[in-house]
Amino acid sequence: MFVPLPRVDAFAGPLFMTSLLRDGMLGGIGTAKLTIGDRELTGRSAWKVNEAGDLVIALAATGENTTVLLVRPVAGLPSPGQHRVTARPDTGALRAMDDAALLAHAARFQLYGVATGRRLPTVLTGFEAGDVVLERVDDNVLAGSVSGLVKTLPTQRAGQGEVLAVELAFEAAEGLEDFRFRSPESRFQ
């Protein structure tokens, strides 16, 4: 597969992040329903807040290579309610942000992932629009839903991005102890 140079970062970020989620990390915990385009899937979900304050909610379909990561950098656990989303900024944009702009950006959810396609996977590179609604936030469980449009890069046509409808529902258990992730935002904080 040939990936044009301007698209390398868009591919590399989601692929690297989902590769950190190893088999067994979601085994037996949490539930997830994923609708990606016209595909409806069920699976498992879990969440973690790392030492930098990055919240990651992982949803993985059962029996196939479809994984979605919801990320809220730096700000830790959010309160229940409706939350805004954002596209993933490039490193240059993050460097240019002052502290107030970086914190405002980090309060929004981002989405990354890989979805199994008919022939080759599709890389989910971030929100175009949408909402995250958290119905339950406590010490052990995060429950909520996502409705939005996500930017994608189909691997069979690496130069052509698309927008895909995504609906997610989850009741995620706290876990992911061995998941080693740190957001780019936390490095600039």
Order of alpha helices (4+ residues) and beta strands (2+ residues): alpha-beta-beta-beta-beta-beta-alpha-alpha-beta-beta-beta-beta-alpha
